[in-house]
Amino acid sequence: MNKGNTLLKIAVPILSVIIAFVIGGIIILALGKNPLEAYSFLLVGSFGSAQRIAQTLEGACPLIFTGLAATFAYKCGVFNLGGEGQFIIGAVASICFIQLSGMEGIAATIISILLGMIAGGIWGAIPGLLKVTRGLNEMIVSIMLNYVATLFMGFVFTNMLREGEMPQTAPIPDSTKLVDIASGLKAHVGVVAAIVVALLVFYFLKYTSKGFQLRAVGMNAVASKVNGYYVGRLMLFSFIVSGAIAGMGGSIELHGKQFRLLSGFGSGFGFDGVAIALIAQLNPIATVIVAFLFAILRKGASALQTGMAIPTSVVDIIQALIIVFAVAGTAILRLPSVRQFLQRMTKEKKEA
C-alpha cells in the first residue's frame, strides 16, 4: 500500500502538469495559434541559449528557497504563509550590514547571508511564538507580517539607505556579489546553494530523529504530545528554520541578482513558494523540480509573447491550473471513501 501511495503522490503533480498544458493548448488554439509551436517558443525562451539557461536558473533560485521554507513548516503541521516577509527581511538585514559596515569581500558576503538567515529566523519565530504561547492563528499573523516587512523595506530604500533622488538603495560592492557557477554559464552560485539546502532539508526530515519528531507532530500533534514530544518547541523550531531558509533566499537574491533594494523586491515569491511546496507534496527534492518548472514558465512567457503574440496571461493560467489540479488531486486522495477504495483495490490485487 505504501508503494501504491508513493506512486499516486508522484502521479498527481505529473498529471496536473499534463492536464494544465493540454488546457493551455486549447486556449492557445482558440487564439488561432499552434499550441506545439507555442510550447516550442516556451522552451526556446527558457533554454535557447546559455544566457537564457542562466536566467532560468536564477529565476528558480528564490522559488526554491521559499518553497523549502513552506515545506519545512508544513511538515510539522504549521502553516507558514510569511515566506515573502521573511525573504524580504533577510535581504533588508543583508543590505543594512553591507551599507553600514563598509565591509567588502567574501567574508562580508558570508556574514551578510548569515545575518539574513538570522533575521529571517527571528521574523519566522514571531508567528511561531504567538501560536505556541497565545494560540493565535499562524496563517493570519504570518500574512500580516508580510505587509510589515514590505513597508519596512520601503522605509529602508526610500529614507534610511536611499541613493540620491531614486527610491532605491545603492548597489552592493562588486566584491560582495556572488560569483558565477562557471565562466560559460552566468548564473550565480546561489543556485547551487539552493539545491544543497534542499538536500540538507531532505536528509534532516527523513533521516534524523529531530526530523522524525517534526513529521510526527505534523501527522498527529495530540499523539505526539502523549508520547512525550515537546510539541510547542518543535513547532517553534520549524518556524525559525523555515524563516531562516526564506531569509537566506532573500539575502542570496540580493547578492546574486538584484544587488539593491527597490520597489517590488521579493514580490510574489512567498505565495509561489507555498504553491510549489503543495504541488511537490512537501518533498524537498520535488520542490526543486517544481520551482524550475515555474521558472521555465516565467522565463518562457516573454518569448511566447514576443514570438507569437500570445499574452503572458496564458502562461499564468497554465501555472494556476497546475496549482488547482495538484491541490485538488491531493485532497481527493485523502478522502476516506477514496482511501478505502484504494485499499480494497490493493487487497484484491494481492489476493489475485
C-alpha positions in Angstrom: 0.0 0.0 0.0 2.9 2.4 0.8 4.4 1.8 -2.6 1.0 2.5 -4.2 0.6 5.7 -2.2 4.0 6.8 -3.3 3.2 6.2 -6.9 -0.1 8.1 -6.6 1.7 11.1 -4.9 4.1 11.2 -7.8 1.3 10.8 -10.4 -0.9 13.6 -9.1 1.6 16.5 -9.9 2.6 14.9 -13.2 -1.0 14.5 -14.3 -1.7 18.1 -13.1 1.1 19.5 -15.3 -0.1 17.4 -18.3 -3.7 18.4 -18.0 -2.8 22.1 -17.4 -0.7 22.1 -20.6 -3.5 20.4 -22.6 -6.0 23.0 -21.4 -3.4 25.7 -22.1 -3.0 24.3 -25.6 -6.8 24.5 -26.2 -6.7 28.2 -25.1 -3.8 28.8 -27.5 -5.7 27.0 -30.3 -8.7 29.2 -29.6 -6.5 32.3 -30.1 -5.7 31.0 -33.6 -2.2 29.8 -32.8 -0.4 26.5 -33.0 0.0 25.0 -29.4 3.0 22.9 -30.4 4.8 25.9 -31.9 3.8 27.9 -28.9 5.3 25.4 -26.5 8.5 25.2 -28.6 8.8 29.0 -28.2 8.3 28.5 -24.4 11.2 26.0 -24.3 13.4 28.1 -26.5 12.7 31.2 -24.3 14.0 29.2 -21.3 16.8 27.1 -22.8 17.5 28.6 -26.2 21.0 29.9 -25.2 23.4 29.9 -22.3 22.2 33.3 -21.2 18.6 32.1 -21.1 19.5 29.0 -19.2 21.3 31.1 -16.7 18.3 33.4 -16.3 16.0 30.4 -15.8 18.3 29.0 -13.1 18.4 32.4 -11.4 14.7 32.7 -11.6 14.2 29.3 -9.9 16.6 30.1 -7.0 14.3 32.3 -4.9 11.4 30.0 -5.6 13.4 27.0 -4.3 14.1 28.8 -1.0 10.6 30.0 -0.4 9.3 26.5 -1.4 11.6 24.8 1.0 10.6 27.3 3.7 6.9 26.4 3.3 7.8 22.7 3.1 9.7 22.6 6.3 7.0 24.3 8.3 4.1 22.3 6.8 5.9 19.0 7.6 5.4 20.0 11.3 1.8 20.7 10.7 2.0 24.5 10.9 1.3 26.9 8.1 3.9 29.5 7.4 2.5 31.9 4.9 5.1 34.5 5.8 7.8 33.3 3.5 7.7 36.5 1.5 8.2 38.7 4.6 11.0 36.5 5.8 12.6 36.6 2.4 12.4 40.4 2.4 13.7 40.8 5.9 16.7 38.6 5.1 17.6 40.9 2.2 17.0 44.0 4.4 19.3 42.7 7.1 22.0 42.0 4.5 21.8 45.4 2.7 21.9 47.2 6.1 25.0 45.3 7.1 26.8 45.8 3.8 26.0 49.5 3.5 26.5 50.4 7.2 29.6 48.3 8.0 31.5 49.2 4.9 33.0 45.6 4.7 33.7 44.0 1.4 34.9 40.7 0.0 33.9 37.1 0.6 33.9 37.5 4.4 31.4 40.3 4.1 29.2 38.2 1.8 29.2 35.2 4.2 28.4 37.3 7.2 25.7 39.1 5.3 24.0 35.9 4.3 24.3 34.6 7.8 22.6 37.8 9.1 19.9 37.3 6.5 19.3 33.8 7.8 19.1 35.1 11.4 16.8 37.9 10.6 14.5 35.6 8.6 14.5 33.1 11.5 13.6 35.9 14.0 10.8 37.0 11.7 9.6 33.5 11.4 9.7 33.0 15.2 7.1 35.7 15.7 4.1 33.8 14.4 5.5 30.7 16.0 5.7 32.2 19.4 2.3 33.7 19.2 0.8 30.4 18.2 2.6 28.4 20.8 2.1 30.8 23.7 -1.2 32.5 22.8 -2.9 30.1 20.5 -3.1 32.7 17.7 -3.7 31.6 14.1 -0.2 31.4 12.5 -1.6 31.9 9.0 -3.1 35.3 9.8 -0.1 36.5 11.8 2.4 35.4 9.1 0.5 37.1 6.3 0.2 40.3 8.3 4.0 40.3 8.9 4.5 40.1 5.1 3.0 43.6 4.9 5.1 44.8 7.8 8.2 43.5 6.2 7.3 45.2 2.8 6.6 48.5 4.5 9.8 48.4 6.5 11.8 47.6 3.3 10.1 50.6 1.7 11.3 52.8 4.6 14.9 51.4 4.1 15.1 52.2 0.4 13.2 55.5 0.4 14.7 57.0 3.6 17.3 55.2 5.6 19.6 54.0 2.8 18.2 55.9 -0.2 20.5 56.6 -3.1 20.1 60.2 -4.3 16.7 61.0 -5.9 15.8 57.4 -6.8 13.7 55.4 -4.3 16.3 52.6 -4.1 19.4 51.7 -2.1 22.9 52.0 -3.6 24.1 48.7 -5.1 26.3 46.4 -3.1 30.0 46.4 -3.9 31.2 44.2 -6.7 33.4 42.2 -4.3 30.3 41.1 -2.3 28.4 39.8 -5.3 28.0 36.1 -5.7 30.3 34.6 -8.4 29.0 32.7 -11.4 28.7 28.9 -11.4 31.0 28.7 -14.5 32.5 31.1 -17.0 30.2 30.0 -19.7 27.1 30.0 -17.5 26.4 33.4 -16.0 24.2 32.1 -13.2 25.3 32.8 -9.6 26.4 30.1 -7.2 23.3 30.8 -5.1 21.5 28.3 -7.4 23.9 25.6 -6.2 23.4 26.7 -2.6 19.6 26.3 -3.0 20.0 22.8 -4.2 22.4 22.0 -1.4 19.9 23.4 1.1 17.1 21.2 -0.4 19.3 18.1 0.0 20.1 19.0 3.6 16.4 19.6 4.4 15.5 16.2 2.8 18.2 14.5 4.8 17.2 16.2 8.1 13.4 15.5 7.7 13.9 11.9 6.6 17.0 10.5 8.4 17.3 12.4 11.7 15.5 11.9 15.0 14.5 15.5 15.2 13.2 15.3 11.7 11.1 12.3 12.6 9.7 14.2 15.6 8.7 17.1 13.3 7.0 14.8 10.9 5.2 13.0 13.8 3.9 16.3 15.1 2.7 17.2 11.6 0.8 13.9 11.3 -0.8 14.0 14.8 0.1 16.6 17.4 -2.0 15.1 20.1 -0.5 11.7 19.8 3.0 13.2 19.7 2.3 15.1 22.9 1.1 11.9 24.6 4.3 10.2 23.6 6.4 12.8 25.3 7.3 15.1 22.4 7.6 18.8 23.1 5.1 19.8 20.5 5.3 23.6 21.2 9.1 23.6 20.9 9.1 21.6 17.8 6.5 23.9 16.2 8.5 27.0 17.1 11.7 25.3 15.8 10.0 24.6 12.5 9.0 28.3 12.2 12.5 29.5 13.0 14.2 27.2 10.5 11.5 27.9 7.9 12.1 31.7 8.3 15.9 31.2 8.2 15.6 29.4 4.9 13.5 32.1 3.4 15.8 34.8 4.8 18.8 33.1 3.3 16.9 33.1 -0.1 16.3 36.9 0.2 20.0 37.5 1.0 21.2 35.4 -1.9 18.8 37.1 -4.3 20.3 40.4 -3.2 23.9 39.3 -3.6 23.3 37.2 -6.7 20.8 39.0 -8.9 19.2 42.2 -7.6 22.2 43.8 -5.9 20.0 46.6 -4.3 16.6 47.1 -2.7 13.8 48.8 -4.6 10.1 48.6 -5.0 8.8 45.1 -5.8 11.8 43.2 -4.4 10.7 39.7 -3.4 7.1 40.3 -4.5 5.1 37.1 -5.1 7.9 34.7 -4.1 6.3 33.8 -0.8 3.0 32.6 -2.1 4.6 31.0 -5.1 6.7 29.1 -2.7 3.6 27.8 -0.9 2.1 26.7 -4.2 5.3 24.9 -5.1 5.5 23.1 -1.8 1.9 21.8 -2.2 2.5 20.7 -5.8 5.7 18.9 -4.7 3.7 17.0 -2.0 6.0 18.6 0.6 9.0 16.7 -0.7 12.2 18.9 -0.7 13.7 17.3 -3.9 10.4 17.6 -5.8 10.2 21.2 -4.6 13.4 22.0 -6.6 11.9 20.4 -9.7 8.6 22.3 -9.4 10.5 25.5 -8.8 12.4 25.0 -12.0 9.1 24.3 -13.8 7.7 27.6 -12.6 10.9 29.4 -13.6 10.6 27.9 -17.1 7.1 29.1 -17.4 8.0 32.6 -16.2 11.1 32.9 -18.5 9.4 31.4 -21.5 6.3 33.6 -21.2 8.1 36.6 -22.6 9.4 34.6 -25.6 5.9 33.4 -26.2 4.5 36.9 -26.2 7.2 38.4 -28.5 7.5 35.4 -30.8 3.8 34.5 -31.3 1.9 37.5 -29.8 0.4 35.2 -27.2 -0.4 37.1 -23.9 1.7 36.1 -20.9 -1.6 35.7 -19.1 -2.0 32.3 -20.9 1.1 31.1 -19.1 -0.3 32.5 -15.8 -3.4 30.4 -16.5 -1.4 27.3 -17.0 0.5 27.9 -13.8 -2.7 28.4 -11.9 -4.2 25.3 -13.3 -1.2 23.2 -12.2 -1.8 24.5 -8.7 -5.5 23.9 -8.7 -5.3 20.3 -10.1 -2.4 19.3 -7.9 -4.1 20.6 -4.7 -7.4 19.1 -5.7 -5.9 15.8 -6.6 -4.1 15.6 -3.3 -7.4 16.5 -1.4 -9.3 13.8 -3.3 -6.7 11.1 -2.4 -7.2 12.0 1.2 -11.0 11.4 1.2 -11.9 8.4 3.4 -14.0 6.9 0.6 -11.2 7.1 -1.9 -8.6 5.7 0.6 -10.9 2.8 1.3 -11.4 2.2 -2.4 -7.6 2.2 -2.9 -7.1 -0.2 0.0 -9.7 -2.6 -1.4 -8.1 -2.5 -4.8 -4.7 -3.2 -3.3 -6.1 -6.1 -1.2 -7.8 -7.6 -4.2 -4.7 -7.3 -6.3 -2.6 -9.1 -3.6 -5.2 -11.9 -3.3 -5.3 -12.4 -7.1 
